[in-house]
Amino acid sequence: MPRFVMPVLVLCLMSISQVFGQNSSTAVCNFDSNSQLAVEYVPMAATSSRPLFGHEIPYNKVWAPGGKPMTMFVNHPVNVGGRELPIGAYTMFVIPAENKWTLIISRATDMSGKYDQQRDFVRVPMDTGELPSAESTFSVYFAHSGPNQCTMRLDLDRTRAWVDFEK
């Protein structure tokens, strides 16, 4: 892998941070010293006293948390949902449902929050579960779940949705 890929990834993340503004966060999965994927997202606060999902955040509709799509950068091909994701930048949306979520990885890099189904690269089913206590802020993070495997976790309110990425 060319050495220039990592500096380019860092510059891309910095550029996206400017688009998102000061309130963006980054989650990173380091497979090894040369292979990683990074997700930039808006950590939106849950401010409603009633259940979020199915009300404030409708079920079965495309959702961009915080009003902006999550952005993913990969500097080494990874597999998700049985598809190989080439090196590059992607936007991500989710479709929350009562018992199963769907992750949408899009070829589009439009940061306006608009979703274009024709730009879908892959739709991946996500597992979901209930958290022991409510999370007041939407967050994304990675956990190493096996050799060359990271699980991306999305937490908000009492819900966690997750999906595996493999090198």
DSSP file (Angstrom, degrees, kcal/mol; ACC not computed):
  #  RESIDUE AA STRUCTURE BP1 BP2  ACC     N-H-->O    O-->H-N    N-H-->O    O-->H-N    TCO  KAPPA ALPHA  PHI   PSI    X-CA   Y-CA   Z-CA
    1    1 A M              0   0    0      0, 0.0    75,-0.0     0, 0.0    74,-0.0   0.000 360.0 360.0 360.0 133.7    0.0    0.0    0.0
    2    2 A P    >   -     0   0    0      0, 0.0     3,-1.2     0, 0.0     4,-0.3  -0.323 360.0-131.5 -63.3 143.7    1.4    3.4   -0.9
    3    3 A R  T >  S+     0   0    0      1,-0.2     3,-0.5     2,-0.1     0, 0.0   0.716 100.8  68.7 -68.7 -21.4    2.5    5.5    2.1
    4    4 A F  T 3> S+     0   0    0      1,-0.2     4,-1.8     2,-0.2    -1,-0.2   0.653  80.5  78.5 -74.2 -13.6    0.6    8.6    0.8
    5    5 A V  H <> S+     0   0    0     -3,-1.2     4,-2.3     1,-0.2    -1,-0.2   0.914  90.3  51.3 -63.4 -44.5   -2.8    7.0    1.5
    6    6 A M  H <> S+     0   0    0     -3,-0.5     4,-2.2    -4,-0.3    -1,-0.2   0.927 110.2  47.5 -63.8 -46.2   -2.7    7.6    5.3
    7    7 A P  H  > S+     0   0    0      0, 0.0     4,-2.4     0, 0.0    -1,-0.2   0.890 112.0  51.5 -61.1 -36.2   -1.9   11.4    5.0
    8    8 A V  H  X S+     0   0    0     -4,-1.8     4,-2.4     2,-0.2    -2,-0.2   0.905 108.2  51.9 -64.8 -40.3   -4.6   11.7    2.4
    9    9 A L  H  X S+     0   0    0     -4,-2.3     4,-2.4     2,-0.2    -1,-0.2   0.919 109.7  49.2 -60.3 -44.3   -7.1    9.9    4.8
   10   10 A V  H  X S+     0   0    0     -4,-2.2     4,-2.3     1,-0.2    -2,-0.2   0.918 110.8  49.6 -62.8 -44.1   -6.2   12.4    7.5
   11   11 A L  H  X S+     0   0    0     -4,-2.4     4,-2.3     2,-0.2    -1,-0.2   0.897 110.2  51.3 -62.2 -39.8   -6.7   15.4    5.2
   12   12 A C  H  X S+     0   0    0     -4,-2.4     4,-2.7     2,-0.2    -2,-0.2   0.927 109.9  49.2 -61.7 -45.0  -10.1   14.0    4.1
   13   13 A L  H  X S+     0   0    0     -4,-2.4     4,-2.2     1,-0.2    -2,-0.2   0.898 110.7  50.4 -62.0 -40.2  -11.1   13.6    7.8
   14   14 A M  H  X S+     0   0    0     -4,-2.3     4,-1.4     2,-0.2    -1,-0.2   0.898 110.9  49.4 -64.9 -39.8  -10.0   17.2    8.5
   15   15 A S  H  X S+     0   0    0     -4,-2.3     4,-1.5     1,-0.2    -2,-0.2   0.922 111.3  48.1 -64.6 -44.5  -12.0   18.5    5.5
   16   16 A I  H  X S+     0   0    0     -4,-2.7     4,-2.9     1,-0.2     5,-0.3   0.880 105.9  58.8 -64.1 -36.8  -15.1   16.6    6.6
   17   17 A S  H  X S+     0   0    0     -4,-2.2     4,-2.5     1,-0.2    -1,-0.2   0.873 103.7  52.5 -59.5 -36.4  -14.6   18.0   10.1
   18   18 A Q  H  < S+     0   0    0     -4,-1.4    -1,-0.2     2,-0.2    -2,-0.2   0.891 110.3  47.8 -66.1 -38.5  -14.9   21.5    8.7
   19   19 A V  H  < S+     0   0    0     -4,-1.5    -2,-0.2     1,-0.2    -1,-0.2   0.933 116.7  42.3 -66.3 -45.8  -18.1   20.5    6.9
   20   20 A F  H  < S-     0   0    0     -4,-2.9     3,-0.4     1,-0.2    -2,-0.2   0.840 106.5-144.1 -69.7 -32.6  -19.6   19.0   10.1
   21   21 A G    ><  -     0   0    0     -4,-2.5     3,-1.2    -5,-0.3    -1,-0.2  -0.495  44.6 -39.5  94.9-170.6  -18.3   21.8   12.3
   22   22 A Q  T 3  S+     0   0    0      1,-0.3    -1,-0.2    -2,-0.2    -4,-0.1   0.695 126.6  68.0 -65.5 -21.5  -17.0   21.6   15.8
   23   23 A N  T 3  S+     0   0    0     -3,-0.4    -1,-0.3    -6,-0.1     2,-0.2   0.276  74.9 111.2 -89.6  12.9  -19.5   19.1   17.0
   24   24 A S    <   -     0   0    0     -3,-1.2     2,-0.3    -7,-0.2    18,-0.2  -0.512  46.8-162.4 -87.1 157.3  -18.3   16.2   14.9
   25   25 A S  E     -A   41   0A   0     16,-2.7    16,-2.4    -2,-0.2     2,-0.4  -0.906   7.1-142.0-131.4 160.9  -16.7   13.0   16.3
   26   26 A T  E     -A   40   0A   0     -2,-0.3     2,-0.4    14,-0.2    14,-0.2  -0.986   6.7-165.5-128.7 135.5  -14.6   10.3   14.7
   27   27 A A  E     -A   39   0A   0     12,-2.7    12,-3.1    -2,-0.4     2,-0.4  -0.968  15.8-166.0-115.6 136.7  -14.5    6.6   15.4
   28   28 A V  E     -A   38   0A   0     -2,-0.4     2,-0.5    10,-0.2   114,-0.3  -0.969  16.3-161.2-129.5 138.1  -11.6    4.6   14.1
   29   29 A C  E     -A   37   0A   0      8,-2.9     8,-1.9    -2,-0.4     2,-0.8  -0.977  10.5-162.8-113.9 116.7  -10.9    0.9   13.6
   30   30 A N  E     +A   36   0A   0     -2,-0.5     6,-0.2     6,-0.2     3,-0.1  -0.877  12.4 178.2 -99.5 106.8   -7.2    0.0   13.2
   31   31 A F  E    S-     0   0A   0      4,-2.1     2,-0.3    -2,-0.8   117,-0.2   0.900  74.3 -32.3 -71.1 -41.0   -6.9   -3.4   11.7
   32   32 A D  E >  S-A   35   0A   0      3,-1.5     3,-0.6    -3,-0.1    -1,-0.3  -0.877  84.5 -68.8-159.6-171.7   -3.1   -3.0   11.8
   33   33 A S  T 3  S+     0   0    0     -2,-0.3     3,-0.1     1,-0.2    -2,-0.0   0.684 132.3  32.5 -66.9 -16.5   -0.6   -0.2   11.4
   34   34 A N  T 3  S+     0   0    0      1,-0.1     2,-0.5   -28,-0.0    -1,-0.2   0.490 110.5  66.7-114.7  -6.5   -1.4    0.3    7.7
   35   35 A S  E <   +A   32   0A   0     -3,-0.6    -4,-2.1     2,-0.0    -3,-1.5  -0.963  57.7 137.1-127.3 122.2   -5.1   -0.6    7.5
   36   36 A Q  E     -A   30   0A   0     -2,-0.5    39,-2.0    -6,-0.2    40,-0.4  -0.984  34.2-147.6-152.8 163.9   -8.0    1.3    9.0
   37   37 A L  E     -AB  29  74A   0     -8,-1.9    -8,-2.9    -2,-0.3     2,-0.4  -0.989  17.6-163.6-131.7 146.5  -11.4    2.7    8.5
   38   38 A A  E     -AB  28  73A   0     35,-2.4    35,-2.5    -2,-0.4     2,-0.5  -0.977   5.3-158.3-132.5 142.0  -12.7    5.8   10.1
   39   39 A V  E     -AB  27  72A   0    -12,-3.1   -12,-2.7    -2,-0.4     2,-0.4  -0.985   3.3-161.2-123.8 126.1  -16.3    7.1   10.6
   40   40 A E  E     +AB  26  71A   0     31,-2.9    31,-2.5    -2,-0.5     2,-0.3  -0.884  25.8 158.7-102.6 135.5  -17.1   10.8   11.1
   41   41 A Y  E     -A   25   0A   0    -16,-2.4   -16,-2.7    -2,-0.4    29,-0.1  -0.962  44.6-106.6-152.6 165.5  -20.5   11.6   12.6
   42   42 A V        -     0   0    0     23,-0.5     2,-2.0    26,-0.3   -18,-0.2  -0.888  27.2-142.9 -98.1 118.1  -22.6   14.1   14.5
   43   43 A P        -     0   0    0      0, 0.0    96,-0.1     0, 0.0    23,-0.1  -0.501  28.7-166.7 -81.4  75.1  -23.1   13.1   18.1
   44   44 A M        -     0   0    0     -2,-2.0    94,-3.2    93,-0.1     2,-0.3  -0.284  15.4-122.5 -66.5 145.1  -26.7   14.4   18.4
   45   45 A A  B     -G  137   0B   0     92,-0.2     2,-0.7   111,-0.1    92,-0.3  -0.664  12.7-129.9 -89.1 142.4  -28.3   14.7   21.8
   46   46 A A        +     0   0    0     90,-3.8    -1,-0.0    -2,-0.3     6,-0.0  -0.833  35.7 165.6 -89.5 114.1  -31.5   12.9   22.7
   47   47 A T        +     0   0    0     -2,-0.7     2,-0.2     5,-0.0    -1,-0.1   0.455  37.6 100.3-112.4  -2.7  -33.7   15.6   24.1
   48   48 A S        -     0   0    0      1,-0.1     4,-0.1     2,-0.1    -2,-0.0  -0.587  58.0-151.0 -88.1 146.7  -37.1   14.0   24.1
   49   49 A S  S    S+     0   0    0     -2,-0.2    -1,-0.1     2,-0.1     3,-0.1   0.655  81.2  69.6 -87.4 -16.4  -38.7   12.5   27.2
   50   50 A R  S    S-     0   0    0      1,-0.2    -2,-0.1     2,-0.0     6,-0.1  -0.547 109.0 -67.8 -94.4 167.1  -40.7   10.0   25.1
   51   51 A P      > -     0   0    0      0, 0.0     5,-0.7     0, 0.0    -1,-0.2  -0.244  41.6-152.0 -55.6 136.6  -39.2    7.1   23.2
   52   52 A L  T > >S+     0   0    0      3,-0.2     5,-2.8     4,-0.1     3,-1.7   0.953  73.4  71.7 -74.9 -52.2  -37.1    8.3   20.3
   53   53 A F  B 3 5S+h   57   0C   0      1,-0.3     3,-0.1     3,-0.2     6,-0.1  -0.500 108.1  17.4 -76.8 130.4  -37.4    5.4   17.9
   54   54 A G  T 3 5S+     0   0    0      3,-3.1    -1,-0.3    -2,-0.3    -2,-0.1   0.293 134.9  41.7  92.9  -8.2  -40.7    5.1   16.3
   55   55 A H  T < 5S+     0   0    0     -3,-1.7    -3,-0.2     2,-0.4    -1,-0.2   0.442 125.8  15.7-128.2 -87.0  -41.6    8.7   17.2
   56   56 A E  T   <S+     0   0    0     -5,-0.7    -3,-0.2    -4,-0.3    -4,-0.1   0.885 138.9  38.2 -61.3 -39.5  -38.9   11.4   16.9
   57   57 A I  B   <S-h   53   0C   0     -5,-2.8    -3,-3.1     6,-0.0    -2,-0.4  -0.925  98.3-137.4-113.2 102.9  -36.9    9.1   14.7
   58   58 A P    >   -     0   0    0      0, 0.0     3,-0.7     0, 0.0     2,-0.1  -0.242  14.4-116.0 -66.1 146.7  -39.4    7.2   12.5
   59   59 A Y  T 3  S+     0   0    0      1,-0.2    38,-0.2    -5,-0.1     3,-0.1  -0.469  93.2  18.3 -73.1 151.3  -39.1    3.5   11.9
   60   60 A N  T 3  S+     0   0    0     36,-3.3     2,-0.4     1,-0.2    -1,-0.2   0.712  99.4 109.1  62.0  26.7  -38.5    2.2    8.4
   61   61 A K  S <  S-     0   0    0     -3,-0.7    -1,-0.2    35,-0.4     2,-0.1  -0.979  79.1 -98.2-129.8 145.9  -37.3    5.5    7.0
   62   62 A V        -     0   0    0     -2,-0.4     2,-0.4    33,-0.2    33,-0.2  -0.401  45.2-165.1 -62.2 132.7  -33.8    6.5    6.0
   63   63 A W  B     -C   94   0A   0     31,-3.0    31,-2.2    -2,-0.1    -6,-0.0  -0.983  21.8-164.9-129.1 132.2  -32.1    8.5    8.8
   64   64 A A    >   -     0   0    0     -2,-0.4     3,-2.5    29,-0.2     4,-0.1  -0.932  34.3-127.3-110.4 102.2  -29.0   10.6    8.8
   65   65 A P  G >  S+     0   0    0      0, 0.0     3,-1.0     0, 0.0   -23,-0.5  -0.227  92.4   9.2 -54.7 130.6  -28.2   11.0   12.6
   66   66 A G  G 3  S-     0   0    0      1,-0.2   -21,-0.0   -25,-0.1   -25,-0.0   0.584 127.6 -75.6  74.7   9.3  -27.8   14.7   13.5
   67   67 A G  G <  S+     0   0    0     -3,-2.5    -1,-0.2     1,-0.2     0, 0.0   0.415 115.6  88.5  83.0  -3.0  -29.1   15.7   10.0
   68   68 A K  S <  S-     0   0    0     -3,-1.0   -26,-0.3    -4,-0.1    -1,-0.2  -0.975  81.7-111.8-125.9 141.0  -25.8   14.8    8.3
   69   69 A P        -     0   0    0      0, 0.0    24,-0.2     0, 0.0     2,-0.2  -0.369  35.8-109.1 -65.4 150.4  -24.8   11.4    6.9
   70   70 A M  E     - D   0  92A   0     22,-2.0    22,-3.1   -29,-0.1     2,-0.4  -0.525  34.0-140.4 -70.7 149.6  -22.0    9.6    8.6
   71   71 A T  E     -BD  40  91A   0    -31,-2.5   -31,-2.9    20,-0.2     2,-0.4  -0.962  14.7-164.5-118.8 132.4  -18.9    9.6    6.5
   72   72 A M  E     -BD  39  90A   0     18,-3.0    18,-2.7    -2,-0.4     2,-0.4  -0.947   4.4-169.3-119.7 136.9  -16.6    6.6    6.2
   73   73 A F  E     -BD  38  89A   0    -35,-2.5   -35,-2.4    -2,-0.4     2,-0.4  -0.986   4.1-172.1-120.7 131.6  -13.1    6.4    4.8
   74   74 A V  E     -BD  37  88A   0     14,-2.5    14,-2.0    -2,-0.4   -37,-0.2  -0.990  14.3-175.0-124.3 132.4  -11.3    3.2    4.2
   75   75 A N  S    S+     0   0    0    -39,-2.0    12,-0.1    -2,-0.4   -38,-0.1   0.322  79.5  36.3-105.8   6.9   -7.6    3.0    3.2
   76   76 A H  S    S-     0   0    0    -40,-0.4    -1,-0.2    10,-0.1    12,-0.1  -0.966 101.4 -90.7-151.6 140.3   -7.6   -0.8    2.7
   77   77 A P        -     0   0    0      0, 0.0     2,-0.3     0, 0.0    -2,-0.1  -0.259  48.6-174.8 -55.4 138.3  -10.4   -2.9    1.1
   78   78 A V  E     -I   85   0D   0      7,-1.9     7,-4.2    -4,-0.0     2,-0.4  -0.922  19.8-127.2-131.0 158.5  -12.8   -4.2    3.8
   79   79 A N  E     +IJ  84 166D   0     87,-3.2    87,-2.3    -2,-0.3     2,-0.3  -0.886  27.7 169.1-107.4 138.1  -15.8   -6.6    3.7
   80   80 A V  E >  S-I   83   0D   0      3,-2.5     3,-1.8    -2,-0.4    85,-0.1  -0.962  71.1  -5.9-146.1 129.5  -19.2   -5.8    5.1
   81   81 A G  T 3  S-     0   0    0     83,-0.5    42,-0.1    -2,-0.3     3,-0.1   0.809 129.4 -55.5  58.0  31.5  -22.4   -7.8    4.5
   82   82 A G  T 3  S+     0   0    0      1,-0.2     2,-0.4    42,-0.0    -1,-0.3   0.506 116.8 107.6  82.1   3.4  -20.6  -10.1    2.1
   83   83 A R  E <   -I   80   0D   0     -3,-1.8    -3,-2.5     2,-0.0     2,-0.5  -0.912  68.7-125.5-116.3 142.9  -19.4   -7.2   -0.2
   84   84 A E  E     -I   79   0D   0     -2,-0.4    -5,-0.3    -5,-0.2    -3,-0.0  -0.753  18.8-152.0 -86.4 128.6  -15.9   -5.9   -0.6
   85   85 A L  E     -I   78   0D   0     -7,-4.2    -7,-1.9    -2,-0.5     3,-0.1  -0.892  17.1-140.6 -99.3 112.7  -15.7   -2.1    0.0
   86   86 A P        -     0   0    0      0, 0.0   -12,-0.1     0, 0.0   -10,-0.1  -0.179  36.4 -73.6 -69.5 166.3  -12.8   -0.7   -2.0
   87   87 A I  S    S+     0   0    0    -12,-0.1     2,-0.3   -14,-0.1   -12,-0.2  -0.331  90.5  77.5 -54.1 135.9  -10.5    2.1   -0.8
   88   88 A G  E    S-D   74   0A   0    -14,-2.0   -14,-2.5    -3,-0.1     2,-0.4  -0.960  77.9 -61.3 154.9-170.3  -12.4    5.4   -0.7
   89   89 A A  E     +D   73   0A   0     -2,-0.3     2,-0.3   -16,-0.2   -16,-0.2  -0.898  45.5 172.5-114.2 141.7  -14.9    7.7    0.9
   90   90 A Y  E     -D   72   0A   0    -18,-2.7   -18,-3.0    -2,-0.4     2,-0.3  -0.955  26.5-129.7-142.0 156.6  -18.5    6.8    1.4
   91   91 A T  E     -DE  71 106A   0     15,-1.5    15,-3.4    17,-0.6     2,-0.4  -0.832  24.3-153.1-104.3 154.6  -21.6    8.3    3.2
   92   92 A M  E     +DE  70 105A   0    -22,-3.1   -22,-2.0    -2,-0.3     2,-0.3  -0.985  15.8 174.4-132.5 140.1  -23.7    6.1    5.5
   93   93 A F  E     - E   0 104A   0     11,-2.0    11,-3.0    -2,-0.4     2,-0.3  -0.833  17.2-142.8-127.7 167.0  -27.3    6.3    6.5
   94   94 A V  E     -CE  63 103A   0    -31,-2.2   -31,-3.0    -2,-0.3     9,-0.2  -0.959   7.3-148.3-131.8 155.6  -29.4    3.9    8.6
   95   95 A I  E     - E   0 102A   0      7,-2.4     7,-1.4    -2,-0.3     2,-0.2  -0.920  23.3-153.0-118.4 100.9  -33.0    2.7    8.5
   96   96 A P        +     0   0    0      0, 0.0   -36,-3.3     0, 0.0   -35,-0.4  -0.516  18.5 174.9 -73.0 141.0  -34.1    2.0   12.0
   97   97 A A        -     0   0    0    -38,-0.2   -44,-0.0    -2,-0.2    -2,-0.0  -0.892  45.5 -98.1-136.2 168.8  -36.8   -0.6   12.5
   98   98 A E  S    S+     0   0    0     -2,-0.3     3,-0.1     1,-0.2    -1,-0.1   0.892 115.6   4.7 -59.5 -42.4  -38.3   -2.1   15.7
   99   99 A N  S    S+     0   0    0      1,-0.3    29,-0.4    -3,-0.0     2,-0.3   0.522 131.5  37.1-120.9  -8.9  -36.2   -5.2   15.7
  100  100 A K        -     0   0    0     27,-0.1    -1,-0.3    61,-0.0     2,-0.2  -0.985  61.0-158.6-149.4 131.9  -33.7   -4.9   12.8
  101  101 A W  E     - F   0 126A   0     25,-1.1    25,-3.2    -2,-0.3     2,-0.4  -0.691   9.7-142.7-105.3 163.4  -31.8   -2.0   11.4
  102  102 A T  E     -EF  95 125A   0     -7,-1.4    -7,-2.4    23,-0.2     2,-0.5  -0.997   5.8-148.5-127.1 130.9  -30.2   -1.6    7.9
  103  103 A L  E     -EF  94 124A   0     21,-3.2    21,-3.0    -2,-0.4     2,-0.5  -0.854  12.0-157.8 -94.7 129.9  -26.9    0.2    7.2
  104  104 A I  E     -EF  93 123A   0    -11,-3.0   -11,-2.0    -2,-0.5     2,-0.6  -0.947   3.9-165.4-109.0 122.2  -26.8    1.9    3.9
  105  105 A I  E     -EF  92 122A   0     17,-2.8    16,-3.3    -2,-0.5    17,-1.8  -0.946  16.1-165.1-106.5 121.6  -23.3    2.6    2.5
  106  106 A S  E     -EF  91 120A   0    -15,-3.4   -15,-1.5    -2,-0.6    14,-0.2  -0.799  30.5-142.7-112.2 146.9  -23.5    5.1   -0.4
  107  107 A R  S    S+     0   0    0     12,-3.3    13,-0.1    -2,-0.3   -18,-0.1   0.670  77.5 101.6 -74.1 -17.9  -21.1    6.1   -3.1
  108  108 A A        -     0   0    0     11,-0.4   -17,-0.6     8,-0.2    -2,-0.2  -0.327  52.9-168.7 -68.2 148.9  -22.4    9.6   -2.7
  109  109 A T        +     0   0    0    -19,-0.1     2,-0.4   -38,-0.1    -1,-0.1   0.104  39.2 136.2-122.1  19.6  -20.3   12.1   -0.8
  110  110 A D    >   -     0   0    0      1,-0.1     3,-0.5     4,-0.1    -2,-0.1  -0.568  37.0-165.9 -68.6 120.0  -23.0   14.8   -0.6
  111  111 A M  T 3   +     0   0    0     -2,-0.4    -1,-0.1     1,-0.2   -40,-0.0   0.299  64.0  97.1 -93.6   9.2  -22.9   16.1    3.0
  112  112 A S  T 3  S-     0   0    0      2,-0.1    -1,-0.2   -44,-0.1     3,-0.1   0.679  98.6-112.8 -72.1 -16.2  -26.3   18.0    2.8
  113  113 A G  S <  S+     0   0    0     -3,-0.5     2,-0.2     1,-0.4    -2,-0.1   0.329  72.1 138.3  98.1  -6.8  -28.1   15.1    4.4
  114  114 A K        -     0   0    0    -45,-0.0     2,-0.4     1,-0.0    -1,-0.4  -0.525  44.4-143.9 -73.4 138.5  -30.0   14.3    1.2
  115  115 A Y        -     0   0    0     -2,-0.2     2,-0.5    -3,-0.1   -53,-0.0  -0.891  14.1-170.8-107.4 133.2  -30.3   10.6    0.4
  116  116 A D    >   -     0   0    0     -2,-0.4     3,-2.2     1,-0.1    -8,-0.2  -0.929   9.2-162.2-124.7 104.2  -30.1    9.2   -3.1
  117  117 A Q  G >  S+     0   0    0     -2,-0.5     3,-1.8     1,-0.3    -1,-0.1   0.787  87.9  67.2 -57.7 -30.1  -31.0    5.5   -3.4
  118  118 A Q  G 3  S+     0   0    0      1,-0.3    -1,-0.3   -12,-0.0     0, 0.0   0.685  96.3  56.7 -66.1 -16.0  -29.4    5.3   -6.8
  119  119 A R  G <  S+     0   0    0     -3,-2.2   -12,-3.3   -13,-0.0   -11,-0.4   0.378  77.0 130.2 -95.6   3.1  -26.0    5.9   -5.2
  120  120 A D  E <   -F  106   0A   0     -3,-1.8   -14,-0.3   -14,-0.2     3,-0.1  -0.337  33.6-177.2 -57.8 132.1  -26.3    2.9   -2.8
  121  121 A F  E     -     0   0A   0    -16,-3.3     2,-0.3     1,-0.4   -15,-0.2   0.812  69.6 -16.9 -92.0 -45.8  -23.3    0.7   -2.8
  122  122 A V  E     -F  105   0A   0    -17,-1.8   -17,-2.8     2,-0.0     2,-0.5  -0.984  50.6-144.9-158.0 148.9  -24.7   -1.8   -0.4
  123  123 A R  E     -F  104   0A   0     -2,-0.3   -19,-0.2   -19,-0.2   -21,-0.0  -0.987  24.8-168.6-114.9 128.1  -27.4   -2.3    2.2
  124  124 A V  E     -F  103   0A   0    -21,-3.0   -21,-3.2    -2,-0.5     2,-0.1  -0.965  21.3-123.7-123.8 127.2  -26.4   -4.4    5.2
  125  125 A P  E     -F  102   0A   0      0, 0.0     2,-0.4     0, 0.0   -23,-0.2  -0.441  29.2-153.1 -64.5 140.5  -28.7   -5.8    7.9
  126  126 A M  E     -F  101   0A   0    -25,-3.2   -25,-1.1    -2,-0.1     2,-0.2  -0.902  10.5-126.2-114.4 144.6  -27.6   -4.7   11.4
  127  127 A D  E     -K  162   0D   0     35,-2.1    35,-2.4    -2,-0.4     2,-0.3  -0.570  28.7-159.5 -80.5 154.3  -28.2   -6.6   14.6
  128  128 A T  E     +K  161   0D   0    -29,-0.4     2,-0.3    33,-0.2    33,-0.2  -0.946  15.3 167.1-134.4 157.6  -29.9   -4.7   17.4
  129  129 A G  E     -K  160   0D   0     31,-2.3    31,-2.4    -2,-0.3     2,-0.5  -0.963  36.6 -95.6-157.6 172.1  -30.2   -5.0   21.1
  130  130 A E  E     -K  159   0D   0     -2,-0.3    29,-0.2    29,-0.2    28,-0.1  -0.827  32.6-134.9-100.5 132.0  -31.2   -3.1   24.2
  131  131 A L  E     -     0   0D   0     27,-2.8     3,-0.1    -2,-0.5    29,-0.0  -0.513  18.7-122.9 -79.0 150.9  -28.7   -1.2   26.3
  132  132 A P  E    S+     0   0D   0      0, 0.0     2,-0.3     0, 0.0    -1,-0.1   0.793  96.5  17.0 -66.4 -26.9  -28.8   -1.6   30.1
  133  133 A S  E    S-     0   0D   0     24,-0.1     2,-0.1    25,-0.0    -2,-0.0  -0.980  95.3 -91.2-143.1 156.4  -29.2    2.2   30.5
  134  134 A A  E     -     0   0D   0     -2,-0.3     2,-0.5    24,-0.1    24,-0.3  -0.394  28.6-142.8 -71.3 138.4  -30.2    4.9   28.1
  135  135 A E  E     -K  157   0D   0     22,-3.3    22,-2.6    -2,-0.1    24,-0.1  -0.900   5.7-159.5 -98.1 124.2  -27.5    6.8   26.2
  136  136 A S  E    S+     0   0D   0     -2,-0.5   -90,-3.8    20,-0.2     2,-0.4   0.602  73.8  51.1 -83.0 -10.8  -28.3   10.5   25.9
  137  137 A T  E    S-G   45   0D   0    -92,-0.3   -92,-0.2    20,-0.1     2,-0.2  -0.991  87.0-115.2-131.5 133.6  -26.1   11.1   22.9
  138  138 A F  E     +     0   0D   0    -94,-3.2     2,-0.3    -2,-0.4    18,-0.2  -0.457  45.1 177.8 -61.9 129.8  -25.8    9.3   19.6
  139  139 A S  E     -K  155   0D   0     16,-2.1    16,-2.4    -2,-0.2     2,-0.4  -0.983  23.7-157.1-139.6 152.0  -22.4    7.7   19.3
  140  140 A V  E     +K  154   0D   0     -2,-0.3     2,-0.3    14,-0.2    14,-0.2  -0.984  25.0 155.7-123.2 134.7  -20.4    5.5   17.0
  141  141 A Y  E     -K  153   0D   0     12,-1.9    12,-3.3    -2,-0.4     2,-0.3  -0.984  31.0-126.9-154.1 164.2  -17.5    3.4   18.0
  142  142 A F  E     -K  152   0D   0     -2,-0.3     2,-0.4  -114,-0.3    10,-0.2  -0.866  14.2-168.6-114.7 146.8  -15.6    0.2   17.0
  143  143 A A  E     -K  151   0D   0      8,-1.7     8,-3.1    -2,-0.3     2,-0.5  -1.000  29.5-119.4-130.3 134.1  -14.7   -2.9   19.0
  144  144 A H  E     +K  150   0D   0     -2,-0.4     6,-0.2     6,-0.2  -113,-0.0  -0.620  35.2 174.0 -71.0 123.2  -12.3   -5.5   17.8
  145  145 A S  E     -     0   0D   0      4,-1.7     5,-0.2    -2,-0.5    -1,-0.1   0.314  59.8 -21.9-116.5   5.8  -14.4   -8.7   17.7
  146  146 A G  E >  S-K  149   0D   0      3,-1.0     3,-1.9     0, 0.0    -1,-0.3  -0.929  96.9 -40.8 169.1 174.3  -11.9  -11.1   16.1
  147  147 A P  T 3  S-     0   0    0      0, 0.0    20,-0.1     0, 0.0     3,-0.1  -0.408 128.8  -5.3 -59.3 127.7   -8.8  -11.2   14.1
  148  148 A N  T 3  S+     0   0    0   -117,-0.2    19,-2.6     1,-0.2     2,-0.4   0.807 114.6 113.1  56.6  32.7   -9.0   -8.6   11.3
  149  149 A Q  E <   -KL 146 166D   0     -3,-1.9    -4,-1.7    17,-0.2    -3,-1.0  -0.995  41.4-177.7-139.2 131.8  -12.6   -7.8   12.4
  150  150 A C  E     -KL 144 165D   0     15,-2.7    15,-3.2    -2,-0.4     2,-0.6  -0.977  17.6-143.7-124.7 141.5  -14.2   -4.7   13.9
  151  151 A T  E     -KL 143 164D   0     -8,-3.1    -8,-1.7    -2,-0.4     2,-0.5  -0.922  12.1-145.9-104.0 122.0  -17.7   -4.3   15.0
  152  152 A M  E     -KL 142 163D   0     11,-2.9    11,-1.7    -2,-0.6     2,-0.4  -0.773  19.0-163.4 -86.0 127.0  -19.2   -0.8   14.4
  153  153 A R  E     -KL 141 162D   0    -12,-3.3   -12,-1.9    -2,-0.5     2,-0.5  -0.937  11.3-163.8-117.2 134.1  -21.7    0.0   17.1
  154  154 A L  E     -KL 140 161D   0      7,-3.0     7,-2.3    -2,-0.4     2,-0.4  -0.974  14.4-172.6-115.2 120.7  -24.3    2.8   17.0
  155  155 A D  E     +KL 139 160D   0    -16,-2.4   -16,-2.1    -2,-0.5     2,-0.3  -0.941  17.1 145.9-119.4 135.9  -25.8    3.7   20.4
  156  156 A L  E >   - L   0 159D   0      3,-2.2     3,-2.5    -2,-0.4   -20,-0.2  -0.883  66.8 -24.8-163.5 138.5  -28.7    6.0   21.2
  157  157 A D  E 3  S-K  135   0D   0    -22,-2.6   -22,-3.3    -2,-0.3   -24,-0.1  -0.402 125.9 -31.2  57.6-125.7  -31.4    5.9   23.9
  158  158 A R  E 3  S+     0   0D   0    -24,-0.3   -27,-2.8    -2,-0.1     2,-0.4   0.199 118.5  99.9-105.7  15.8  -31.7    2.3   24.9
  159  159 A T  E <   -KL 130 156D   0     -3,-2.5    -3,-2.2   -29,-0.2     2,-0.4  -0.855  44.8-176.3-111.2 137.3  -30.8    0.9   21.5
  160  160 A R  E     -KL 129 155D   0    -31,-2.4   -31,-2.3    -2,-0.4     2,-0.4  -0.999   4.8-174.6-123.9 131.3  -27.6   -0.5   20.1
  161  161 A A  E     -KL 128 154D   0     -7,-2.3    -7,-3.0    -2,-0.4     2,-0.3  -0.962  12.2-179.8-119.8 143.5  -27.2   -1.5   16.4
  162  162 A W  E     -KL 127 153D   0    -35,-2.4   -35,-2.1    -2,-0.4     2,-0.3  -0.981  16.6-178.4-147.0 157.5  -24.1   -3.2   15.1
  163  163 A V  E     - L   0 152D   0    -11,-1.7   -11,-2.9    -2,-0.3     2,-0.3  -0.984  26.6-118.6-151.9 148.2  -22.4   -4.6   12.1
  164  164 A D  E     - L   0 151D   0     -2,-0.3   -83,-0.5   -13,-0.2     2,-0.4  -0.712  17.1-165.6 -95.5 140.6  -19.1   -6.3   11.4
  165  165 A F  E     - L   0 150D   0    -15,-3.2   -15,-2.7    -2,-0.3     2,-0.4  -0.981  11.8-164.7-117.9 135.6  -16.3   -5.1    9.1
  166  166 A E  E      JL  79 149D   0    -87,-2.3   -87,-3.2    -2,-0.4   -17,-0.2  -0.960 360.0 360.0-125.3 140.7  -13.5   -7.5    8.1
  167  167 A K              0   0    0    -19,-2.6   -18,-0.1    -2,-0.4   -19,-0.1   0.443 360.0 360.0 -80.9 360.0  -10.1   -6.9    6.5
